[in-house]
Amino acid sequence: APPAKPARLGLCAACHGETGQARIPGAPNLAGQKPDYLREALRQYRDGRRDIPVMRAAVGPLSDAELDQLAEYFSAQTPSKGAQ
Amino acid sequence: APPAKPARLGLCAACHGETGQARIPGAPNLAGQKPDYLREALRQYRDGRRDIPVMRAAVGPLSDAELDQLAEYFSAQTPSKGAQ
């Protein structure tokens, strides 16, 4: 079965959409992205190596397990070619 | 018509695949990604804000026009859900 919706999904969905289709300019699509890439990117947003304030605010308090759950969830979503 | 293959595509394809399906662990899928996100990410790899040596080596010498062409090309590719 696909991964359950993470508790914190609402926070991400505002910009990335509930199924990983970006909703705002500048935000990436996440659907179908490689999970290892997402796990690493999330850690870099959390520790500031990727210095993006809105992402640091969003994932700053999250545990590794929560980051990994979000990575698994979005990588399991089906990307749609449509919304460029 | 979809964008023509950029001259430098071979350099990217080694890790990201010719149609934006990542070939190596840690590399992201690029197919169907938002073009504005890709343009900005490429600039951050070029100027070191994203401090990833292999990417700095790959795009360091590229012009803005070349970065934008690569962003357009990969965003126009169709993502495949298959290869996670």
N, CA and C atoms of all chains as a GROMACS GRO file, in nm:
protein
  504
    1ALA      N    1   0.088  -0.119   0.000
    1ALA     CA    2   0.000   0.000   0.000
    1ALA      C    3   0.090   0.123   0.000
    2PRO      N    4   0.048   0.233  -0.065
    2PRO     CA    5   0.130   0.355  -0.065
    2PRO      C    6   0.145   0.406   0.079
    3PRO      N    7   0.250   0.483   0.107
    3PRO     CA    8   0.271   0.532   0.243
    3PRO      C    9   0.153   0.617   0.289
    4ALA      N   10   0.120   0.608   0.419
    4ALA     CA   11   0.011   0.690   0.474
    4ALA      C   12   0.050   0.837   0.466
    5LYS      N   13  -0.051   0.925   0.474
    5LYS     CA   14  -0.024   1.069   0.472
    5LYS      C   15   0.046   1.109   0.601
    6PRO      N   16   0.164   1.168   0.591
    6PRO     CA   17   0.235   1.211   0.713
    6PRO      C   18   0.155   1.318   0.787
    7ALA      N   19   0.170   1.320   0.918
    7ALA     CA   20   0.096   1.417   1.000
    7ALA      C   21   0.125   1.559   0.954
    8ARG      N   22   0.250   1.584   0.917
    8ARG     CA   23   0.289   1.723   0.886
    8ARG      C   24   0.263   1.760   0.740
    9LEU      N   25   0.193   1.675   0.668
    9LEU     CA   26   0.180   1.697   0.524
    9LEU      C   27   0.121   1.835   0.493
   10GLY      N   28   0.027   1.880   0.578
   10GLY     CA   29  -0.041   2.007   0.551
   10GLY      C   30   0.057   2.121   0.532
   11LEU      N   31   0.162   2.119   0.613
   11LEU     CA   32   0.265   2.223   0.608
   11LEU      C   33   0.331   2.225   0.469
   12CYS      N   34   0.358   2.108   0.416
   12CYS     CA   35   0.427   2.098   0.285
   12CYS      C   36   0.330   2.129   0.171
   13ALA      N   37   0.205   2.084   0.192
   13ALA     CA   38   0.109   2.091   0.081
   13ALA      C   39   0.082   2.234   0.038
   14ALA      N   40   0.098   2.328   0.128
   14ALA     CA   41   0.069   2.468   0.095
   14ALA      C   42   0.149   2.511  -0.029
   15CYS      N   43   0.276   2.468  -0.036
   15CYS     CA   44   0.360   2.509  -0.150
   15CYS      C   45   0.381   2.395  -0.250
   16HIS      N   46   0.388   2.271  -0.200
   16HIS     CA   47   0.422   2.160  -0.287
   16HIS      C   48   0.301   2.078  -0.330
   17GLY      N   49   0.182   2.113  -0.278
   17GLY     CA   50   0.062   2.036  -0.314
   17GLY      C   51   0.056   1.908  -0.236
   18GLU      N   52  -0.062   1.855  -0.214
   18GLU     CA   53  -0.075   1.733  -0.133
   18GLU      C   54  -0.017   1.613  -0.205
   19THR      N   55  -0.008   1.620  -0.337
   19THR     CA   56   0.049   1.505  -0.409
   19THR      C   57   0.179   1.544  -0.479
   20GLY      N   58   0.242   1.651  -0.430
   20GLY     CA   59   0.376   1.683  -0.479
   20GLY      C   60   0.380   1.760  -0.609
   21GLN      N   61   0.267   1.827  -0.643
   21GLN     CA   62   0.263   1.912  -0.762
   21GLN      C   63   0.272   2.056  -0.713
   22ALA      N   64   0.384   2.123  -0.744
   22ALA     CA   65   0.408   2.256  -0.688
   22ALA      C   66   0.292   2.351  -0.713
   23ARG      N   67   0.261   2.432  -0.610
   23ARG     CA   68   0.148   2.525  -0.619
   23ARG      C   69   0.195   2.669  -0.634
   24ILE      N   70   0.320   2.696  -0.594
   24ILE     CA   71   0.365   2.836  -0.600
   24ILE      C   72   0.491   2.845  -0.684
   25PRO      N   73   0.515   2.960  -0.746
   25PRO     CA   74   0.636   2.976  -0.827
   25PRO      C   75   0.760   2.951  -0.742
   26GLY      N   76   0.857   2.884  -0.798
   26GLY     CA   77   0.983   2.863  -0.728
   26GLY      C   78   0.987   2.733  -0.650
   27ALA      N   79   0.870   2.681  -0.613
   27ALA     CA   80   0.868   2.554  -0.540
   27ALA      C   81   0.879   2.439  -0.639
   28PRO      N   82   0.957   2.336  -0.605
   28PRO     CA   83   0.971   2.223  -0.696
   28PRO      C   84   0.855   2.124  -0.685
   29ASN      N   85   0.834   2.050  -0.795
   29ASN     CA   86   0.748   1.932  -0.786
   29ASN      C   87   0.824   1.827  -0.705
   30LEU      N   88   0.752   1.752  -0.624
   30LEU     CA   89   0.817   1.648  -0.543
   30LEU      C   90   0.770   1.509  -0.581
   31ALA      N   91   0.658   1.500  -0.650
   31ALA     CA   92   0.600   1.370  -0.683
   31ALA      C   93   0.699   1.287  -0.765
   32GLY      N   94   0.720   1.162  -0.723
   32GLY     CA   95   0.807   1.070  -0.798
   32GLY      C   96   0.954   1.103  -0.788
   33GLN      N   97   0.989   1.200  -0.702
   33GLN     CA   98   1.132   1.234  -0.688
   33GLN      C   99   1.202   1.118  -0.615
   34LYS      N  100   1.334   1.106  -0.635
   34LYS     CA  101   1.409   0.996  -0.571
   34LYS      C  102   1.406   1.016  -0.418
   35PRO      N  103   1.373   0.913  -0.343
   35PRO     CA  104   1.362   0.931  -0.198
   35PRO      C  105   1.496   0.966  -0.132
   36ASP      N  106   1.606   0.911  -0.183
   36ASP     CA  107   1.735   0.944  -0.119
   36ASP      C  108   1.770   1.091  -0.142
   37TYR      N  109   1.736   1.141  -0.263
   37TYR     CA  110   1.760   1.282  -0.289
   37TYR      C  111   1.676   1.369  -0.195
   38LEU      N  112   1.549   1.333  -0.179
   38LEU     CA  113   1.461   1.413  -0.093
   38LEU      C  114   1.508   1.410   0.053
   39ARG      N  115   1.550   1.291   0.100
   39ARG     CA  116   1.597   1.282   0.239
   39ARG      C  117   1.715   1.376   0.260
   40GLU      N  118   1.809   1.376   0.164
   40GLU     CA  119   1.928   1.461   0.179
   40GLU      C  120   1.891   1.609   0.169
   41ALA      N  121   1.805   1.642   0.072
   41ALA     CA  122   1.767   1.783   0.055
   41ALA      C  123   1.698   1.835   0.181
   42LEU      N  124   1.610   1.754   0.238
   42LEU     CA  125   1.538   1.796   0.360
   42LEU      C  126   1.637   1.822   0.473
   43ARG      N  127   1.741   1.736   0.483
   43ARG     CA  128   1.840   1.760   0.590
   43ARG      C  129   1.916   1.890   0.566
   44GLN      N  130   1.941   1.920   0.437
   44GLN     CA  131   2.016   2.043   0.408
   44GLN      C  132   1.929   2.168   0.430
   45TYR      N  133   1.798   2.154   0.414
   45TYR     CA  134   1.711   2.267   0.447
   45TYR      C  135   1.704   2.282   0.599
   46ARG      N  136   1.704   2.167   0.670
   46ARG     CA  137   1.693   2.173   0.817
   46ARG      C  138   1.819   2.233   0.878
   47ASP      N  139   1.938   2.195   0.824
   47ASP     CA  140   2.061   2.243   0.890
   47ASP      C  141   2.118   2.370   0.824
   48GLY      N  142   2.049   2.418   0.722
   48GLY     CA  143   2.088   2.546   0.667
   48GLY      C  144   2.188   2.542   0.553
   49ARG      N  145   2.237   2.419   0.522
   49ARG     CA  146   2.329   2.414   0.407
   49ARG      C  147   2.255   2.463   0.283
   50ARG      N  148   2.127   2.433   0.276
   50ARG     CA  149   2.042   2.499   0.177
   50ARG      C  150   1.970   2.609   0.253
   51ASP      N  151   2.016   2.730   0.230
   51ASP     CA  152   1.978   2.843   0.315
   51ASP      C  153   1.847   2.908   0.266
   52ILE      N  154   1.738   2.838   0.285
   52ILE     CA  155   1.606   2.884   0.240
   52ILE      C  156   1.517   2.901   0.364
   53PRO      N  157   1.501   3.024   0.411
   53PRO     CA  158   1.428   3.048   0.537
   53PRO      C  159   1.292   2.978   0.548
   54VAL      N  160   1.213   2.982   0.443
   54VAL     CA  161   1.079   2.922   0.456
   54VAL      C  162   1.092   2.772   0.480
   55MET      N  163   1.192   2.707   0.418
   55MET     CA  164   1.208   2.563   0.439
   55MET      C  165   1.268   2.534   0.577
   56ARG      N  166   1.356   2.621   0.621
   56ARG     CA  167   1.413   2.600   0.755
   56ARG      C  168   1.302   2.611   0.859
   57ALA      N  169   1.209   2.706   0.837
   57ALA     CA  170   1.096   2.721   0.930
   57ALA      C  171   1.007   2.597   0.925
   58ALA      N  172   0.990   2.544   0.804
   58ALA     CA  173   0.896   2.431   0.789
   58ALA      C  174   0.954   2.302   0.849
   59VAL      N  175   1.082   2.276   0.825
   59VAL     CA  176   1.134   2.145   0.867
   59VAL      C  177   1.231   2.154   0.983
   60GLY      N  178   1.260   2.275   1.029
   60GLY     CA  179   1.354   2.292   1.141
   60GLY      C  180   1.328   2.198   1.258
   61PRO      N  181   1.202   2.191   1.304
   61PRO     CA  182   1.174   2.109   1.423
   61PRO      C  183   1.154   1.960   1.395
   62LEU      N  184   1.164   1.918   1.269
   62LEU     CA  185   1.129   1.779   1.239
   62LEU      C  186   1.243   1.683   1.268
   63SER      N  187   1.205   1.563   1.310
   63SER     CA  188   1.304   1.458   1.338
   63SER      C  189   1.347   1.392   1.206
   64ASP      N  190   1.454   1.315   1.211
   64ASP     CA  191   1.497   1.239   1.094
   64ASP      C  192   1.384   1.150   1.044
   65ALA      N  193   1.316   1.085   1.139
   65ALA     CA  194   1.208   0.992   1.101
   65ALA      C  195   1.099   1.067   1.026
   66GLU      N  196   1.066   1.188   1.073
   66GLU     CA  197   0.961   1.265   1.006
   66GLU      C  198   1.006   1.307   0.867
   67LEU      N  199   1.136   1.347   0.855
   67LEU     CA  200   1.186   1.385   0.723
   67LEU      C  201   1.179   1.265   0.628
   68ASP      N  202   1.220   1.150   0.679
   68ASP     CA  203   1.222   1.031   0.593
   68ASP      C  204   1.080   0.992   0.552
   69GLN      N  205   0.984   1.011   0.645
   69GLN     CA  206   0.845   0.977   0.613
   69GLN      C  207   0.793   1.068   0.500
   70LEU      N  208   0.828   1.197   0.510
   70LEU     CA  209   0.785   1.290   0.404
   70LEU      C  210   0.851   1.255   0.271
   71ALA      N  211   0.980   1.218   0.277
   71ALA     CA  212   1.051   1.180   0.154
   71ALA      C  213   0.985   1.058   0.090
   72GLU      N  214   0.953   0.959   0.173
   72GLU     CA  215   0.889   0.837   0.121
   72GLU      C  216   0.754   0.871   0.060
   73TYR      N  217   0.679   0.954   0.134
   73TYR     CA  218   0.544   0.987   0.088
   73TYR      C  219   0.547   1.054  -0.050
   74PHE      N  220   0.626   1.159  -0.064
   74PHE     CA  221   0.626   1.234  -0.190
   74PHE      C  222   0.688   1.152  -0.304
   75SER      N  223   0.788   1.070  -0.272
   75SER     CA  224   0.848   0.991  -0.380
   75SER      C  225   0.750   0.887  -0.433
   76ALA      N  226   0.652   0.851  -0.348
   76ALA     CA  227   0.553   0.750  -0.390
   76ALA      C  228   0.439   0.813  -0.471
   77GLN      N  229   0.436   0.945  -0.479
   77GLN     CA  230   0.326   1.008  -0.554
   77GLN      C  231   0.354   1.002  -0.703
   78THR      N  232   0.247   1.002  -0.782
   78THR     CA  233   0.264   0.994  -0.927
   78THR      C  234   0.280   1.134  -0.985
   79PRO      N  235   0.394   1.160  -1.051
   79PRO     CA  236   0.413   1.292  -1.110
   79PRO      C  237   0.318   1.311  -1.227
   80SER      N  238   0.271   1.437  -1.245
   80SER     CA  239   0.187   1.460  -1.364
   80SER      C  240   0.264   1.555  -1.452
   81LYS      N  241   0.268   1.524  -1.582
   81LYS     CA  242   0.346   1.606  -1.675
   81LYS      C  243   0.277   1.741  -1.694
   82GLY      N  244   0.146   1.742  -1.669
   82GLY     CA  245   0.065   1.856  -1.709
   82GLY      C  246   0.114   1.988  -1.653
   83ALA      N  247   0.104   2.004  -1.522
   83ALA     CA  248   0.125   2.137  -1.466
   83ALA      C  249   0.271   2.176  -1.467
   84GLN      N  250   0.319   2.234  -1.571
   84GLN     CA  251   0.459   2.281  -1.577
   84GLN      C  252   0.474   2.409  -1.498
   85ALA      N  253   0.684   2.216  -3.068
   85ALA     CA  254   0.781   2.103  -3.063
   85ALA      C  255   0.857   2.112  -2.933
   86PRO      N  256   0.894   1.997  -2.874
   86PRO     CA  257   0.969   2.000  -2.750
   86PRO      C  258   1.106   2.065  -2.774
   87PRO      N  259   1.168   2.119  -2.672
   87PRO     CA  260   1.297   2.187  -2.690
   87PRO      C  261   1.402   2.089  -2.745
   88ALA      N  262   1.491   2.142  -2.829
   88ALA     CA  263   1.597   2.058  -2.885
   88ALA      C  264   1.691   2.014  -2.774
   89LYS      N  265   1.768   1.909  -2.801
   89LYS     CA  266   1.863   1.861  -2.701
   89LYS      C  267   1.978   1.961  -2.687
   90PRO      N  268   2.000   2.011  -2.565
   90PRO     CA  269   2.109   2.107  -2.546
   90PRO      C  270   2.245   2.042  -2.576
   91ALA      N  271   2.337   2.123  -2.623
   91ALA     CA  272   2.470   2.072  -2.659
   91ALA      C  273   2.534   2.003  -2.539
   92ARG      N  274   2.514   2.056  -2.420
   92ARG     CA  275   2.584   2.003  -2.302
   92ARG      C  276   2.509   1.888  -2.236
   93LEU      N  277   2.404   1.840  -2.300
   93LEU     CA  278   2.320   1.740  -2.234
   93LEU      C  279   2.400   1.619  -2.186
   94GLY      N  280   2.500   1.579  -2.267
   94GLY     CA  281   2.575   1.457  -2.232
   94GLY      C  282   2.632   1.464  -2.092
   95LEU      N  283   2.677   1.583  -2.055
   95LEU     CA  284   2.737   1.604  -1.922
   95LEU      C  285   2.635   1.573  -1.813
   96CYS      N  286   2.511   1.616  -1.836
   96CYS     CA  287   2.404   1.599  -1.734
   96CYS      C  288   2.354   1.454  -1.735
   97ALA      N  289   2.350   1.399  -1.857
   97ALA     CA  290   2.286   1.268  -1.873
   97ALA      C  291   2.359   1.158  -1.796
   98ALA      N  292   2.486   1.178  -1.772
   98ALA     CA  293   2.563   1.074  -1.702
   98ALA      C  294   2.497   1.041  -1.567
   99CYS      N  295   2.448   1.146  -1.498
   99CYS     CA  296   2.388   1.123  -1.365
   99CYS      C  297   2.236   1.135  -1.368
  100HIS      N  298   2.186   1.224  -1.453
  100HIS     CA  299   2.042   1.253  -1.451
  100HIS      C  300   1.967   1.182  -1.563
  101GLY      N  301   2.040   1.112  -1.651
  101GLY     CA  302   1.974   1.044  -1.762
  101GLY      C  303   1.939   1.143  -1.872
  102GLU      N  304   1.930   1.095  -1.995
  102GLU     CA  305   1.902   1.186  -2.106
  102GLU      C  306   1.762   1.244  -2.100
  103THR      N  307   1.673   1.173  -2.031
  103THR     CA  308   1.536   1.227  -2.022
  103THR      C  309   1.502   1.261  -1.877
  104GLY      N  310   1.603   1.283  -1.795
  104GLY     CA  311   1.579   1.334  -1.661
  104GLY      C  312   1.538   1.230  -1.559
  105GLN      N  313   1.572   1.103  -1.588
  105GLN     CA  314   1.547   0.995  -1.490
  105GLN      C  315   1.682   0.961  -1.428
  106ALA      N  316   1.695   0.991  -1.299
  106ALA     CA  317   1.826   0.980  -1.233
  106ALA      C  318   1.885   0.841  -1.252
  107ARG      N  319   2.017   0.838  -1.275
  107ARG     CA  320   2.087   0.711  -1.298
  107ARG      C  321   2.172   0.672  -1.180
  108ILE      N  322   2.206   0.766  -1.093
  108ILE     CA  323   2.296   0.731  -0.983
  108ILE      C  324   2.230   0.767  -0.850
  109PRO      N  325   2.264   0.697  -0.742
  109PRO     CA  326   2.206   0.730  -0.612
  109PRO      C  327   2.238   0.875  -0.575
  110GLY      N  328   2.141   0.943  -0.520
  110GLY     CA  329   2.164   1.079  -0.473
  110GLY      C  330   2.129   1.184  -0.576
  111ALA      N  331   2.129   1.146  -0.705
  111ALA     CA  332   2.093   1.244  -0.808
  111ALA      C  333   1.941   1.250  -0.819
  112PRO      N  334   1.886   1.369  -0.835
  112PRO     CA  335   1.742   1.382  -0.847
  112PRO      C  336   1.692   1.352  -0.989
  113ASN      N  337   1.566   1.312  -0.996
  113ASN     CA  338   1.498   1.311  -1.126
  113ASN      C  339   1.475   1.457  -1.165
  114LEU      N  340   1.486   1.487  -1.294
  114LEU     CA  341   1.466   1.625  -1.341
  114LEU      C  342   1.345   1.635  -1.433
  115ALA      N  343   1.301   1.520  -1.487
  115ALA     CA  344   1.192   1.523  -1.585
  115ALA      C  345   1.068   1.586  -1.524
  116GLY      N  346   1.008   1.680  -1.596
  116GLY     CA  347   0.883   1.742  -1.552
  116GLY      C  348   0.897   1.836  -1.434
  117GLN      N  349   1.022   1.862  -1.393
  117GLN     CA  350   1.041   1.955  -1.281
  117GLN      C  351   1.005   2.097  -1.326
  118LYS      N  352   0.971   2.184  -1.231
  118LYS     CA  353   0.934   2.322  -1.265
  118LYS      C  354   1.055   2.394  -1.324
  119PRO      N  355   1.039   2.459  -1.438
  119PRO     CA  356   1.156   2.523  -1.500
  119PRO      C  357   1.214   2.636  -1.414
  120ASP      N  358   1.129   2.710  -1.345
  120ASP     CA  359   1.185   2.820  -1.264
  120ASP      C  360   1.268   2.764  -1.148
  121TYR      N  361   1.220   2.651  -1.093
  121TYR     CA  362   1.297   2.589  -0.984
  121TYR      C  363   1.432   2.541  -1.037
  122LEU      N  364   1.431   2.478  -1.154
  122LEU     CA  365   1.557   2.427  -1.212
  122LEU      C  366   1.652   2.542  -1.243
  123ARG      N  367   1.601   2.650  -1.299
  123ARG     CA  368   1.688   2.764  -1.332
  123ARG      C  369   1.758   2.815  -1.206
  124GLU      N  370   1.680   2.829  -1.098
  124GLU     CA  371   1.738   2.882  -0.973
  124GLU      C  372   1.837   2.782  -0.912
  125ALA      N  373   1.799   2.652  -0.913
  125ALA     CA  374   1.889   2.551  -0.855
  125ALA      C  375   2.022   2.550  -0.932
  126LEU      N  376   2.015   2.557  -1.064
  126LEU     CA  377   2.138   2.554  -1.144
  126LEU      C  378   2.227   2.673  -1.111
  127ARG      N  379   2.164   2.790  -1.090
  127ARG     CA  380   2.246   2.907  -1.053
  127ARG      C  381   2.311   2.887  -0.917
  128GLN      N  382   2.239   2.821  -0.826
  128GLN     CA  383   2.297   2.800  -0.693
  128GLN      C  384   2.408   2.695  -0.695
  129TYR      N  385   2.400   2.600  -0.790
  129TYR     CA  386   2.512   2.506  -0.804
  129TYR      C  387   2.631   2.578  -0.866
  130ARG      N  388   2.601   2.669  -0.960
  130ARG     CA  389   2.710   2.739  -1.030
  130ARG      C  390   2.783   2.833  -0.935
  131ASP      N  391   2.706   2.903  -0.848
  131ASP     CA  392   2.773   3.004  -0.763
  131ASP      C  393   2.809   2.949  -0.624
  132GLY      N  394   2.778   2.823  -0.601
  132GLY     CA  395   2.824   2.760  -0.477
  132GLY      C  396   2.730   2.770  -0.360
  133ARG      N  397   2.617   2.843  -0.378
  133ARG     CA  398   2.522   2.846  -0.265
  133ARG      C  399   2.475   2.704  -0.237
  134ARG      N  400   2.464   2.625  -0.343
  134ARG     CA  401   2.449   2.481  -0.322
  134ARG      C  402   2.589   2.423  -0.347
  135ASP      N  403   2.651   2.387  -0.237
  135ASP     CA  404   2.793   2.355  -0.239
  135ASP      C  405   2.817   2.207  -0.274
  136ILE      N  406   2.792   2.174  -0.401
  136ILE     CA  407   2.805   2.035  -0.446
  136ILE      C  408   2.913   2.032  -0.555
  137PRO      N  409   3.036   1.990  -0.520
  137PRO     CA  410   3.148   1.999  -0.614
  137PRO      C  411   3.122   1.943  -0.754
  138VAL      N  412   3.057   1.827  -0.761
  138VAL     CA  413   3.037   1.769  -0.895
  138VAL      C  414   2.949   1.861  -0.980
  139MET      N  415   2.849   1.925  -0.916
  139MET     CA  416   2.762   2.014  -0.994
  139MET      C  417   2.833   2.145  -1.027
  140ARG      N  418   2.916   2.191  -0.936
  140ARG     CA  419   2.992   2.315  -0.966
  140ARG      C  420   3.086   2.289  -1.085
  141ALA      N  421   3.145   2.169  -1.087
  141ALA     CA  422   3.232   2.134  -1.201
  141ALA      C  423   3.151   2.127  -1.330
  142ALA      N  424   3.030   2.072  -1.319
  142ALA     CA  425   2.949   2.051  -1.440
  142ALA      C  426   2.896   2.182  -1.497
  143VAL      N  427   2.848   2.270  -1.410
  143VAL     CA  428   2.782   2.391  -1.465
  143VAL      C  429   2.860   2.519  -1.442
  144GLY      N  430   2.974   2.507  -1.376
  144GLY     CA  431   3.055   2.626  -1.348
  144GLY      C  432   3.074   2.716  -1.470
  145PRO      N  433   3.117   2.656  -1.583
  145PRO     CA  434   3.147   2.741  -1.700
  145PRO      C  435   3.025   2.780  -1.783
  146LEU      N  436   2.905   2.739  -1.743
  146LEU     CA  437   2.791   2.761  -1.833
  146LEU      C  438   2.733   2.901  -1.819
  147SER      N  439   2.682   2.951  -1.928
  147SER     CA  440   2.619   3.084  -1.929
  147SER      C  441   2.475   3.071  -1.878
  148ASP      N  442   2.414   3.186  -1.844
  148ASP     CA  443   2.273   3.186  -1.803
  148ASP      C  444   2.187   3.122  -1.912
  149ALA      N  445   2.217   3.155  -2.037
  149ALA     CA  446   2.135   3.102  -2.147
  149ALA      C  447   2.144   2.949  -2.152
  150GLU      N  448   2.266   2.898  -2.129
  150GLU     CA  449   2.282   2.752  -2.132
  150GLU      C  450   2.209   2.688  -2.014
  151LEU      N  451   2.215   2.752  -1.896
  151LEU     CA  452   2.143   2.698  -1.781
  151LEU      C  453   1.993   2.696  -1.809
  152ASP      N  454   1.944   2.806  -1.868
  152ASP     CA  455   1.800   2.814  -1.894
  152ASP      C  456   1.759   2.710  -1.998
  153GLN      N  457   1.846   2.686  -2.095
  153GLN     CA  458   1.813   2.587  -2.199
  153GLN      C  459   1.803   2.447  -2.136
  154LEU      N  460   1.895   2.417  -2.044
  154LEU     CA  461   1.890   2.286  -1.977
  154LEU      C  462   1.765   2.275  -1.891
  155ALA      N  463   1.730   2.385  -1.823
  155ALA     CA  464   1.609   2.384  -1.739
  155ALA      C  465   1.486   2.359  -1.824
  156GLU      N  466   1.478   2.429  -1.938
  156GLU     CA  467   1.362   2.411  -2.027
  156GLU      C  468   1.357   2.269  -2.078
  157TYR      N  469   1.475   2.218  -2.118
  157TYR     CA  470   1.478   2.084  -2.177
  157TYR      C  471   1.427   1.979  -2.077
  158PHE      N  472   1.483   1.979  -1.956
  158PHE     CA  473   1.445   1.875  -1.859
  158PHE      C  474   1.301   1.893  -1.810
  159SER      N  475   1.256   2.018  -1.798
  159SER     CA  476   1.118   2.037  -1.750
  159SER      C  477   1.019   1.987  -1.855
  160ALA      N  478   1.063   1.982  -1.980
  160ALA     CA  479   0.973   1.936  -2.088
  160ALA      C  480   0.970   1.783  -2.099
  161GLN      N  481   1.058   1.715  -2.024
  161GLN     CA  482   1.060   1.568  -2.035
  161GLN      C  483   0.946   1.510  -1.952
  162THR      N  484   0.901   1.394  -1.993
  162THR     CA  485   0.790   1.330  -1.921
  162THR      C  486   0.845   1.244  -1.808
  163PRO      N  487   0.805   1.274  -1.683
  163PRO     CA  488   0.852   1.193  -1.571
  163PRO      C  489   0.791   1.054  -1.577
  164SER      N  490   0.873   0.957  -1.534
  164SER     CA  491   0.813   0.822  -1.530
  164SER      C  492   0.808   0.783  -1.383
  165LYS      N  493   0.694   0.726  -1.341
  165LYS     CA  494   0.677   0.693  -1.199
  165LYS      C  495   0.764   0.573  -1.165
  166GLY      N  496   0.796   0.496  -1.269
  166GLY     CA  497   0.854   0.365  -1.246
  166GLY      C  498   0.981   0.368  -1.164
  167ALA      N  499   1.086   0.426  -1.221
  167ALA     CA  500   1.218   0.410  -1.160
  167ALA      C  501   1.230   0.490  -1.032
  168GLN      N  502   1.194   0.437  -0.921
  168GLN     CA  503   1.209   0.511  -0.793
  168GLN      C  504   1.353   0.509  -0.747
   0.00000   0.00000   0.00000
